[in-house]
């Protein structure tokens, strides 16, 4: 078992769930409270009760490091690693990185390729399967040691706030069929269940054997069933008129 201080340790002993089940995210987004431009907090109103999504909630759920960014963090690392393995930065997508990773033998560069794939798909994934990886991710993969101390929690939270604001501007109070929410969505996926006891009791169950220092995302899982998700109507039925949030 990995040490609890390891940057991404908890993600690798989270409950293994084949489907994301994101309808609770959609439910919250439909209830987003309008805030001033530049706010670093999102608020959602559920049955008249405000639910906050701030750095604290993000950290408690994910366990990721949310300390301040290092100076000039956007210029950290270099493209040396990706330039050795790819002809163009534009071709560095989930598909090509996965193919390259599977073709490599055990070596130092293979570890960096694993880091690149993980960061580019889980931590700062794009909305489309064939979208090029973010430049910061390309540079960070060049130095695995720097990756261990980088505040990925702060980065993923800032990304989430930007995605929420962008989505609200795009939706303009109207539902759309296809909406992409890029980035690390797991904390937001769990927020409604963490804050509304009625939802948590109806759809989730505790995970046995968790360490006391595990974040919230390791301690709960969706109740087992054969469904890829659950109807939004079921979520609303469980929610009812409750105004109890924690």
N, C-alpha and C positions, 0 to 999 in steps of 0.2 A: 504494500500500500504506500502511495506517495505521501510525502510530508505535507502537512497542512499549509505550510508557508509557500509552497510551490505556486507559481503564478496561476497556472491553469489546472491545478490538481483536481479541484472539485468537479470540473466538467467531465472528468474521466471516471468518476464514480457516481455520477448522477444516475437516476433510474433510466433504464433503457426503454425508451418509448418510441415506437416506429412512426407516429404521426404527431405533428405539432399542435393540432387542435387550437386554432387561433381565434375562434369566434368571440372569446371574451375580450380580446384586443379590439375587435371590431365594435363590440358593444360599448367599450370605453370611448373609442374614437368618435362614435356617434353622439357622445355626451361630453365632448370637450368644451371646456369653458374658455371663452375668448379672453386672452391676456394681452398685455402691451408687447409691442415688438421688442425682441431682445431678451425677454424673460428666460431665465434658466430653470424654470419649473413649469410642468404641465399640470392642469387641474381638470378633473372630470366630475360631473354631477350625476350621481345615481340616486334616484328617488329623493332628490332634493338635498342629498348629503354630499359634500365635496370630498373627493379622493385626490390626494397629492401624489405626484410622481417627481421626486427630487433626487439628488445625489444620494441621500441617506437611504431611500427606499431601494434604489438601484444597487447600492452596495450590500445592504442586508440580504437581498434576494440572490445576488450573483456571487458575492464574496470577492469580486475583483478589486484591485488596488485603485483608489480614487485620489491619490495625492496629486499635488500640482505637477503640471507638465515641466520637463526640463527645459532649459533655455534653448531656443531655436530648434525645438523638437521636430518641426516639420522638415528639417534638413538633416536629421539623424541618419546614420548609416550611409550606405552607398549602393550603387547599382552593380557593383563588381560581380556579385553572385549570379544575378539574373542575366547579366550580359554574357557570362560563360555558358549559359544553357539555352538561351533564347535569342533568336535573331532580331526580334523586335519586341518592344514593351507592349505594343498593341495586341500581340498574339498571346500574351500571358493571361489566359482565362482559366476558369475552373477546369474545363475539359483538357486543355493542353498541359496544365500543371499535373493533373491526375495521371495523364498518359506518361509524362516524363517521370513522375515518381514511381510508377509501377515498372518502368523499364530500368531503373537504377539499381545497382548492387549496393550492399551495405558499405557506406563510407561517410565521411564528414559532410559532404555535400548533400547526401540523401537526408540527413537530419535537417539541414537548412531547407530542403525542398518540402519536408513534412511541415515545418514551421510556416513556410510560405503558403502551403495549401490550407492549413488550419486558419491562419490569420485572414486569408483571402476568401474563405467560405463561411467561417463561423463568426469571427470577430468583426470583420468589415466587408461582409459579402455584398455584392451588387444585386440589383433587382433581377438581372437577367443572367442565365446560365453562361452565355457567350460574351459577357461584358468584361473588358480588361480589368485587371486588379488595380487597386488604388496605388498611386506612386509611393506613399508612405510605407505601405505593406511591402512593396518591392525592395525598398531600401533596408527596412528593418530585418528582413530575412538574411541579410548579409552578416549580421552579428547576433547570434543566439543569446549571448550573455546580456546584451542591451535589452533584448526582449523580456528577460526575466525581471527587470526592474522598471520597465515602462508602465505608466499608469493607464492600463487598458480599461479600467473601470471608468475613469473620467472620459476617455476617448469614446467609448461605446455609449455612455450617457449623453454626451454632447451630440453624437450622431443621432441618437434616438429623439432628442428634442428637436433637432433640425428636421428629421423625417416627419414627426408629428405636425410641426408647423407647415411643412411643405404639403403634406397630405390635406390639411384643413383648407389651405388655399386652393388646392386642386378640386376638392369635393364641393366646396361652396354650399354646404348643407344638403347636398344631393348624393344619394348612393350611386356607386358605379360598379360595373361588373368586375373589371380587372384592376386591382390596385396593388402595387408592389410596395412593400415596406422593407427597404434594404437595411443591412446591419444586424447587430446582435439584439434580437427581439425577445429572447427568453425572459428577462425580468419583466417586461411589459406584458408578456403573455400570462405571467403568474400574478400580476398586481391585483386584479379584481378578486381572485380567490384568496389572496393574502389579506385583503381588506374587508371582505364581505363574508362573514362566517356562514351564512346560509348557502352560498355558492360552494364554499370549501367543503361543507358537510355533504352536499349533494353529489359532487363530481370528483373529489379527490380523497386519497387515503394516505396515511403515514407510511414511511419507509423504515423498515426494521434495520438495526445495525448501524445507523448513522453516528458519526463522531459528534461530540458536543460542539466542536468548533465549525462544523459544516454550515454553510449558508442555507438559506431557506429553500433554494432550488433543489437541494439534495435531500431534503427531509420529507417532501411530499411528491406524490405522483398521481396521475389520473387513474380513477378506478378502471380495472381491466374490463374490456368488452371487445366485441368484434367490429366496432364501428371506427371509421377513420376520424370521426369527430362526433359532435352532437348537434341536433337542430337548434337554431337560435331560439325557437319557441320554448324548448326545454330550459334554456338558460333564463329566459324571462319568467317562466313559471316558477322556477326555483327562487328567483330574485323576488317575485311578488311585489309587495309594497314595503318590504323591509327598509328601515332607515337606520339599521345598525351596522356601523363600519368601525374597524379597529385600526 
